Each structure stands twice: as C-alpha cells, then as structure tokens.
Amino acid sequence: MNDILANILETKKIEVATARQMRSESDVLREAKSRKDLRGFALAIEEKIAQGKPAVIAEIKKASPSRGVIRENFNPVDIATSYAAHGAACLSVLTDVKFFQGSYDYLRQARAACALPVLRKDFMIDPYQIAHARALGADCILLIVAALTPQQLREFETAAMELGMDVLVEVHDRAELDTALQLQTSLIGINNRNLRSFETSLKTSLDLLAAVPEGKRVITESGILTTEDVKLMRDHDIQAFLVGEAFMRAPEPGVAMHELFFAA
C-alpha cells in the first residue's frame, strides 16, 4: 500500500495554505481565545477510571482510507448523543475531509449535542490548525509523533496548552514513545494501527507499555473489537481506549460501545 500518512500530510499543507488565504491566523486565534467553554478532556478520562470503569474516547468517523465509507447513515448529533447516554468519557471527531470524509461541522454538532469533552482528530502540521481546533470548540488535539519533528511537537503542545486544551500524543513504536515522553502531556496514545500500512496489532500497546513511566496515561487506539480485547488491555492495566470503527457499523453506536466495554 502507498504511504498513506505521507499523502495525507502533503494534502494538509495545501489545506492549511488555502485556509490562511481565506482567514488570517490572528483572526482564528482571537476567536479561539474568546471561547470560555473548555471541558476537561484528561480530567474526564481520570474520573471514569477512578470509578473503576474503562475510559472510552468514542470516535465519530464516517470513513477511512483503508475501509472506505464506514457509516452511510451518518448523523454526528445522533451518534454523540448515543455515546454520551451509554457511558463514553469523551468524544473523538474526525475533521479531515479528503481521507476520512470528516467535517468541521461534525465537531461543532457533536459537541453541542452533549456535555462530553471532544478531541479534534486530524493531522496537525501547523499552529493555525491548533487555534482553529479551539475556535471550533475542541477540548483536546492530537499530535502524531510520526508526522512531526520534536521541535514541532513542543511548539504545538505549548500552543494548545496556552489555549487551555489537553494534548493526546500518538506513538507507534519505541523511538516515537521516547520522543513523546519529552512532552508535558500525560496522555500517551499507542496506536495499534501502522499509519503507513494501516495494518493493526494489539501487540503494539502491550510491547510499549513497560516503557511508559508512572504519571502518564496510556490510551490504546485501534483494533479493539471484542470483549476479549478489552479484557486483555485492562488485565495489563490499560484503562483508556480510543475506539470508533467497531461502533460506526452498528445501528446504535452507543449500545455497541456499552456492550463492548460495560456489559460484563
């Protein structure tokens, strides 16, 4: 398979350049700073775990490069409401248009439909996107180590935290984890899906776990499909999950999430 991540990042450069022509970064930043409606993303995760429950970041995703359209009947308001009613800790909303058929409006709509904190799930390559994330209402952003230099990671984390947002930093291997651990954020996402090939293995999370120090919260991402998968992770004291595709194909996503994580 082609290097999907490289294709996405090249597209992002064009998108950001176009966005800057349409609206200045200073204007976007002004709107971001004017919002006073932050919801604590990391806090919501810790509160759920403190209750002895898995903390589920439930994803709202219409399509993916590897699977195509996942959910034809796609209504972010209904999905967000369903997740909130069935025990999700937070939401993750895909805003990438070209590769995931996402939308900025999906984030706005999902967040307005419930009280859950929301992660803007996208490929951040420029500070413009970080200010835009908060202007949209995001409470957390995703930084992908594979897509950024260590200096960019530090700069983008600082920019997000200055706006009050939490940061989820995503890794795929030990070298990326070592880089991520230099950041301030407590949220370490271990993606079981290789972003270059889109192949998935839960062994990724388990292999990296021992290298994560106390004080950091591991969030396992991708490939959690069965109750056995959930039990395997929780038996290894991984208590936070970012899951989406498993629910997007279900008639009622929140019910599917509850059955996977909370029915036992």
Salt bridges, closest charged atoms under 4 A:
ASP3 OD2 - ARG196 NH1 2.97
GLU10 OE2 - LYS13 NZ 3.10
GLU15 OE1 - LYS12 NZ 2.95
GLU25 OE1 - ARG20 NH1 2.79
ASP27 OD2 - ARG23 NE 2.81
ASP27 OD1 - ARG30 NH1 2.95
GLU31 OE1 - ARG23 NH2 2.62
ASP37 OD2 - ARG35 NH2 2.50
ASP37 OD2 - ARG111 NH1 3.04
ASP37 OD1 - ARG134 NH1 3.13
GLU46 OE1 - ARG217 NH2 2.86
GLU59 OE1 - LYS61 NZ 3.81
GLU59 OE2 - LYS121 NZ 2.86
ASP96 OD1 - LYS12 NZ 2.78
ASP105 OD1 - ARG108 NH1 2.55
ASP122 OD1 - LYS12 NZ 2.84
ASP122 OD2 - ARG120 NH2 3.34
ASP126 OD1 - ARG20 NH2 2.43
ASP139 OD1 - ARG111 NH2 2.78
ASP139 OD1 - ARG134 NH2 3.94
GLU170 OE2 - HIS172 NE2 3.47
GLU176 OE1 - HIS172 ND1 2.88
ASP178 OD1 - ARG174 NE 2.97
ASP207 OD2 - LYS203 NZ 2.82
ASP235 OD2 - LYS231 NZ 2.72
GLU245 OE1 - LYS61 NZ 3.68
GLU245 OE2 - ARG67 NE 3.05
GLU245 OE2 - ARG249 NH2 3.67
